[in-house]
Amino acid sequence: MINNLFNQLIITITPFLPRWIVWKIAGRYVAGETGAKALAVVRQLNDKGYSATVDILGEHTNSKSEAAEITREYMNIYDEISKQKLDCNISIKPSHIGQDISNEILQTNLDKLLLKAEETNNFLRIDMENSTITDNTISLYKNCRRKYKHVGTVFQAYLYRTQADLEQLSQNGSFNFRLCKGIYKEPAAIAIQRRRKINNNFLKLLRFAFEKGIYVGIATHDLGLLKSAYTLISELNVSTDKFEFQVLYGVPMSGWLEKHLKNNFKVRVYIPFGVDWHAYSIRRLKENPNIAGYILKDLFRR
Ligand SMILES: Cc1cc2nc3c(=O)[nH]c(=O)nc-3n(C[C@H](O)[C@H](O)[C@H](O)COP(=O)(O)OP(=O)(O)OC[C@H]3O[C@@H](n4cnc5c(N)ncnc54)[C@H](O)[C@@H]3O)c2cc1C
C-alpha cells in the first residue's frame, strides 16, 4: 500500500522535474545520447568479459522517414561494432522501425538490418512489446527466420500463450530466444498477475527450452529465479553454449554477474541509449509503476 503510494507519487511528479534531475535517476540505466557513448560502454564491459546488446531508445515511430532514419542509425552501429571488433549485437523494437506505419515498411527496414547483420557477421534480436502486437511480432520473426539464421526474438513468461508459442516454433527446428517476465501492464485474461506464478511459468518455459536444446537468453534480475536456473542447468547438465544470462545495464546484481563469469556462463548486458531517453523513462514509469520503486530502492541503497 505504502509502496504503491510512493510509486504513484514519483510517477506524478517525474514529468515536471527538470531534465537533469530525471537524468540523475535514469542515467545509470542509459549509456548516453549517442552511439559513440554506448559503444564506449560496450568496450568497457567487453574488457571485463561481458557481451552486450544495444538498443536505441524510442518506440511508436509514426513517420516513414523517421523509421528509415532509425534503421540507418542501426546499420551504422553494425558497421561500428564490426570496425571496433566489439562483442555486441543489436535489439530492436518493431514499433521503432515501422510497426505502427505498415507491415511492409517494418519488414523492409528489418530486411535491411538483417542483411547488414549478415554482412558484418552479427545478430539481431526482435524485442517483444505489448500484447496488441504479439501475434504480429511472432509472424514477423517467423518470416525473418525463414530467410536468415542470425535472428532471434523474445518471449514473456507472464503471458499464458507463451508455452504454446514456444511449442509451435520448436516444431520447425531450434531457434534463439530471450526469456523475460514481461514489462508491460497486461490484463488478467491473458497474463499471469502474481509474481510467484510468473516465476513458476518462467522456470517451466526455461526447462522446456533446455530440454529441447533451444538457445535461451535468461533475462532476469530476480536472484531467486537465478538460483533456480542454476539448479536446472546442473540437473539437466545443460551445455554452456545453449544459454546466456542477460541483464539491463545499471541494475544492481549483488555479485551474480561475476559469479556467472566464474562459472564460464556467458552474460550479455542490454544497453539502451539515445536522445529519446527522457520521454522513454517517463513512459516506462507510467506503464509500470513498480520501476519507480526499484529505482528509489536502488538510490537509497547507494
Ligand atoms: C536483457 C533484458 C531484456 C528485456 N527485454 C524485454 C522485452 O523485450 N520485452 C519485455 O516485455 N520485457 C523485457 N525485459 C523486462 C522484463 O520483462 C522484466 O520486466 C524486468 O526484467 C523485471 O523483471 P525481473 O525478471 O528482473 O524480476 P523482478 O521480480 O521484476 O525484479 C527482481 C529484482 O530486480 C530488480 N530490478 C528489476 N528491474 C529493475 C530495473 N529496471 N531497475 C532497477 N532494478 C530492477 C529489483 O530489485 C527487483 O526486486 C527485459 C529484461 C532484461 C533483463
Ligand as a Chemical Component Dictionary entry (heavy atoms), coordinates in Angstrom:
data_LIG
# 
_chem_comp.id                   LIG 
_chem_comp.type                 NON-POLYMER 
_chem_comp.pdbx_formal_charge   0 
_chem_comp.three_letter_code    LIG 
# 
loop_
_chem_comp_atom.comp_id 
_chem_comp_atom.atom_id 
_chem_comp_atom.alt_atom_id 
_chem_comp_atom.type_symbol 
_chem_comp_atom.charge 
_chem_comp_atom.model_Cartn_x 
_chem_comp_atom.model_Cartn_y 
_chem_comp_atom.model_Cartn_z 
_chem_comp_atom.pdbx_ordinal 
LIG C1  C1  C 0 18.071 -8.091  -21.026 1  
LIG C2  C2  C 0 16.611 -7.834  -20.817 2  
LIG C3  C3  C 0 15.792 -7.640  -21.922 3  
LIG C4  C4  C 0 14.410 -7.442  -21.749 4  
LIG N1  N1  N 0 13.598 -7.370  -22.858 5  
LIG C5  C5  C 0 12.271 -7.294  -22.700 6  
LIG C6  C6  C 0 11.383 -7.366  -23.811 7  
LIG O1  O1  O 0 11.782 -7.478  -24.968 8  
LIG N2  N2  N 0 10.038 -7.290  -23.555 9  
LIG C7  C7  C 0 9.543  -7.175  -22.281 10 
LIG O2  O2  O 0 8.316  -7.154  -22.115 11 
LIG N3  N3  N 0 10.366 -7.108  -21.226 12 
LIG C8  C8  C 0 11.708 -7.161  -21.398 13 
LIG N4  N4  N 0 12.524 -7.121  -20.291 14 
LIG C9  C9  C 0 11.977 -6.731  -18.965 15 
LIG C10 C10 C 0 11.493 -7.930  -18.197 16 
LIG O3  O3  O 0 10.357 -8.459  -18.828 17 
LIG C11 C11 C 0 11.127 -7.540  -16.749 18 
LIG O4  O4  O 0 10.097 -6.619  -16.743 19 
LIG C12 C12 C 0 12.272 -6.955  -15.948 20 
LIG O5  O5  O 0 13.467 -7.614  -16.234 21 
LIG C13 C13 C 0 11.965 -7.072  -14.447 22 
LIG O6  O6  O 0 11.772 -8.427  -14.119 23 
LIG P1  P1  P 0 12.844 -9.328  -13.336 24 
LIG O7  O7  O 0 12.886 -10.664 -14.024 25 
LIG O8  O8  O 0 14.127 -8.654  -13.292 26 
LIG O9  O9  O 0 12.176 -9.602  -11.954 27 
LIG P2  P2  P 0 11.512 -8.619  -10.902 28 
LIG O10 O10 O 0 10.898 -9.516  -9.909  29 
LIG O11 O11 O 0 10.648 -7.603  -11.551 30 
LIG O12 O12 O 0 12.757 -7.905  -10.316 31 
LIG C14 C14 C 0 13.690 -8.561  -9.484  32 
LIG C15 C15 C 0 14.546 -7.507  -8.801  33 
LIG O13 O13 O 0 15.396 -6.896  -9.783  34 
LIG C16 C16 C 0 15.485 -5.505  -9.572  35 
LIG N5  N5  N 0 15.046 -4.840  -10.807 36 
LIG C17 C17 C 0 14.289 -5.352  -11.795 37 
LIG N6  N6  N 0 14.120 -4.463  -12.804 38 
LIG C18 C18 C 0 14.790 -3.347  -12.431 39 
LIG C19 C19 C 0 15.009 -2.065  -13.012 40 
LIG N7  N7  N 0 14.526 -1.732  -14.221 41 
LIG N8  N8  N 0 15.751 -1.167  -12.306 42 
LIG C20 C20 C 0 16.280 -1.469  -11.104 43 
LIG N9  N9  N 0 16.106 -2.656  -10.508 44 
LIG C21 C21 C 0 15.378 -3.592  -11.147 45 
LIG C22 C22 C 0 14.647 -5.162  -8.373  46 
LIG O14 O14 O 0 15.476 -5.113  -7.229  47 
LIG C23 C23 C 0 13.712 -6.348  -8.226  48 
LIG O15 O15 O 0 13.343 -6.569  -6.901  49 
LIG C24 C24 C 0 13.886 -7.364  -20.446 50 
LIG C25 C25 C 0 14.709 -7.554  -19.330 51 
LIG C26 C26 C 0 16.047 -7.807  -19.499 52 
LIG C27 C27 C 0 16.898 -8.065  -18.302 53 
# 
loop_
_chem_comp_bond.comp_id 
_chem_comp_bond.atom_id_1 
_chem_comp_bond.atom_id_2 
_chem_comp_bond.value_order 
_chem_comp_bond.pdbx_ordinal 
LIG C1  C2  SING 1  
LIG C2  C3  SING 2  
LIG C2  C26 DOUB 3  
LIG C3  C4  DOUB 4  
LIG C4  N1  SING 5  
LIG C4  C24 SING 6  
LIG N1  C5  DOUB 7  
LIG C5  C6  SING 8  
LIG C5  C8  SING 9  
LIG C6  O1  DOUB 10 
LIG C6  N2  SING 11 
LIG N2  C7  SING 12 
LIG C7  O2  DOUB 13 
LIG C7  N3  SING 14 
LIG N3  C8  DOUB 15 
LIG C8  N4  SING 16 
LIG N4  C9  SING 17 
LIG N4  C24 SING 18 
LIG C9  C10 SING 19 
LIG C10 O3  SING 20 
LIG C10 C11 SING 21 
LIG C11 O4  SING 22 
LIG C11 C12 SING 23 
LIG C12 O5  SING 24 
LIG C12 C13 SING 25 
LIG C13 O6  SING 26 
LIG O6  P1  SING 27 
LIG P1  O7  DOUB 28 
LIG P1  O8  SING 29 
LIG P1  O9  SING 30 
LIG O9  P2  SING 31 
LIG P2  O10 DOUB 32 
LIG P2  O11 SING 33 
LIG P2  O12 SING 34 
LIG O12 C14 SING 35 
LIG C14 C15 SING 36 
LIG C15 O13 SING 37 
LIG C15 C23 SING 38 
LIG O13 C16 SING 39 
LIG C16 N5  SING 40 
LIG C16 C22 SING 41 
LIG N5  C17 SING 42 
LIG N5  C21 SING 43 
LIG C17 N6  DOUB 44 
LIG N6  C18 SING 45 
LIG C18 C19 SING 46 
LIG C18 C21 DOUB 47 
LIG C19 N7  SING 48 
LIG C19 N8  DOUB 49 
LIG N8  C20 SING 50 
LIG C20 N9  DOUB 51 
LIG N9  C21 SING 52 
LIG C22 O14 SING 53 
LIG C22 C23 SING 54 
LIG C23 O15 SING 55 
LIG C24 C25 DOUB 56 
LIG C25 C26 SING 57 
LIG C26 C27 SING 58 
# 
